[in-house]
Amino acid sequence: MTDFTGLPETFWGLLAHRAALTPDATMLVDEKGRSETFAAVLHEAERVAAGLLEIGVREGDTVSWQLPTRIETVVLSFALARIGATQNPIIPVYRSREVAAMVRQCDARWFITVEEFRGFAHGALARELAHSSGIEALVLGGTMPQGDPGALPPPPRSGSDIRWIYTTSGTTSEPKGVCHSDSSLIAGGLGLADATKLVSSDVTTIFYPYAHIGGPDMMVAVLAVGMHTVLMEIFEPAAAMALQRAAGVTMSGGGTPFYLLYMEQQLAHGSEPLVPTLKSLSGGGSPMPEWVYHDVRDAMGIQVLHGYGMTECPMIAQGGPDDDPERLATTAGRPVLGCEVEIRGDDGEPLGRGEAGKVLVRGSMLFHHYLVDGEIDVPHDADGWFPTGDVGYLTPDGHVVLVGREKDLIIRKGESISPMEIEDVLKGHPSIADTAVIGMPDPVRGERICAVIELIADSEPPTIDDLRTLCLEAGLAPFKAPEQVEVVRSMPRTPTMKIRKQELRQHLQPAGTDDSGRFHAAVSTG
């Protein structure tokens, strides 16, 4: 296991430390065949930092950036860290309304983007922002600003200053700023590296937006152990598998949707491993149904090391390579290095192992505070515990099991029902690609159980009786079986692929109606 004691406490310091240790080792590889060493990234980031300084970017400035997952984006993030700017990474899929809200929320002085990406005119958006808000817009072309590194002031030394503002994406209100320091972000990356036992010979991937908090956190792991990572700016499953094979990737992933796409590629290929070097998939973002672990292991012959985290606390728990298959399939792993997990009841008192309640976390990777309308909001209690909004329990040996979200719990005739438990069963139906179970207002029950399903292409929709039978055969209590079924063409999702359940609730029609895009029915179960 790698010893992480004595590492620098800043993002820039980590890069400088690694470049001094292994300057000629590969750090970054991309789908275009380019590769960069640790020393090369350090030197290029210094030149870009000097160029940014020349055009007016200063320590403490908040710089929003909306960029693809490219080597240049990674270099820019280190250049901004070298100056001591506060970074506000924005996922490229967001458009003008969301971007304007995020820039406004964190009071950004600069907005950096590219002219065009995936058919969208980001440059035009930047110029409109500059016109409407007065923000300084920098639209990158073939090169980034360059300058003389000798003109740079000393790098920031403190890891406790706010250097990262990520933004939540609510459906009914403007986003909140989630404020991290270098130290809290680094703690998350070290937690990942420690739990998954990464070493310098490993090769990982960032096939998701680098602007997601998982991007810099993976970069921390890269720097901490001296391995390299592979970047891909537009994810396409077949191309991703080919790139991983060529690069000798040992750990990939990103979350359950990625696991399933990789499994489909392997099944279409046959029994010979598509990526012979691949040892595991890892990710988080949303819980993983038990069947996913077993299906992926059977198809690909590798482990799935699923984890649990959120923007506020990027690493909470993580499955590890030494966990047994049962734990990997049914839990989100153990709390990572530096993180504590506590389960509390409705009265606020701690619960015992095996008792489900509210999940609270505390640790060095926890964010410092929210930024809301220019005001600081600290949601932690006096002892530093943060309520995640999740519901779960700890197993006797300390693994975390999630059973739902506090706001997602369905209260039916006074009984609290976890949607996740039902979703895991419904996803086993051969016609269902994905499902979301939500509570719909009901005058008799309080809430009734509504299953919203997305079908596999060319599949016939299951009847409500089919789904009820499936639930009963899986051992669920009859009152947990769906009482309403809605079929949608596609689920509304966040950029990180989480289903927007609140949006589903808002748009569903009353049970019993029908239109050309949706089938639904309702039954009474008493």
C-alpha positions, 0 to 999 in steps of 0.5 A: 500500500502506498504511504501518503504521509508527507504529501503537499497540501495543494493541487499544484504542490502535488504536481511539482512533487510528482514531477520531481520524483518521476519526471519522465514517467507518463502522466496523460494519454489521449485518444489522439495518440498524444502523451505527456510526462509529469515534467512536461505537464508541469512546464506547460502549466507554468507557461500557461499560468504566466500567460494567464497572469499577463492577461489579468488572471490573479490569485483569488479570482474565480475562474469558471471554465467549461471545457472538454476532457482534454490534455489542455483542460488538465494543463489549464486546471494546474495553471490556474492552481499555480496562480492561486485562482479559485476554479469553477468547473462546469460540465460541457453539457450545460447551456446558457441558462445553467451556465449563467446561473453558475457563474452568477452564483460564484461571482466569477470574474473569468469564463474560459471555454472553447469555440465549439464542442459537439455542435454547440457554440460555446464561444457564442455563449461566452461572448453573450455572458461577457456582454450581459454580465461583464465577465471576462471571456476567454475563448480558446483556439488552437493554443492557450495563453503563454508567458515567461514562467520567470514572471510568476510569483511564488505558488500558493502554500496553503491547502485550506483556502477555497480553491474549487467551487462546484455547483449543484443542479437543482430542478426548481431553484438556482444551483448552490456553490459547493466550496472545496479547498485543495486539501479537501479535494486531495483527501478525496483522491487519496481515499480513492487511491488507498481503497482501490490499492492503486500503484504506479503500474496501474493505468486508469481512465477519465472518460467522463467530464473532467469538470466533474469533481471526479476528474481532479480527484482522479488526477490526485490519485495519479499524482499520489501513486505516479501512475498515468490516466487515459483521457477521452473527450467524447465517450463511445463504447466501442472506441473506449474499449479499443483505447483501453486495450491499446493503453493497457488500462487496469482500472476503468469505469465511471458508474453503473451506466459505464459498467453495462456499456462495457459489458455489452461490448464484451458480450458482443465480442465473445469470450476473449477479453477485449481489454486483457489488462483490465482488472476492475471497474470502479465508479459511483454517482448512484447505487449499483444493483446487485445483479450488475456486479454478478453480470459484469463479473460473469461476462468480463471476469473482473471485479466491480469496485463500486463506491459512494460519494457526492460533490460535497464529499467526493469519496465516502465509501469504496469497494476494494480489491480485497473485499469478497464478492458478496460485499462488492455486490451488495454494499458501497464499500467501507468508509475511505481513508479519513472519512467517518460514517454515522447512521442516525434515527429521526431523533438524531441519535446514533443507530446500531449496525444493521439499523437503517437511518439517516447517513451522516459523514465527517472527514477531511474530504468534506466540503467547507460550505455552500455559497448561496446568493453570495452568502456562506451556508454551513450545513455541518453540525457543531461536531462537523457531521454533514447530513447527506440526505441518504438513507442507509445502514452499516453492516456488522463489518462496517460496510455501507449499504444505501437504501434510498434518499430521505426525499425519495422515500415513499410513505404509503399508509404510514409505511416507509418504502425504499424505491431502490429496493423495488428498482433493483427488482424491476431492472431484472425484467428483460424488457426494462433498460432502466427504471425509477420508482417514485411516490405519487399523491394518492387520496387513500394511501398518501402516496402510491408506488409508481414505476417509471420504466424505460424500455430496451429497444424493440421490447414490449412494455410489461403489464402492471401484473407482470411487474407485480408478479416479478416483485412478489417472486423476488420476495418483496412484500405485496404493499411494495409492488407497483400500483402505477406504471409509466413507460417513457421514451427516455429518462430525464437525467443530470449530466452525471446520468442520475435520473431526475425524479422530481422532474418525473413527478412534475410531468407525469399525468394522472393515472389512467390517462394515455398519449402517444408517448406513454403507457400507464395504468393503475391498480388498487392493492388496498 
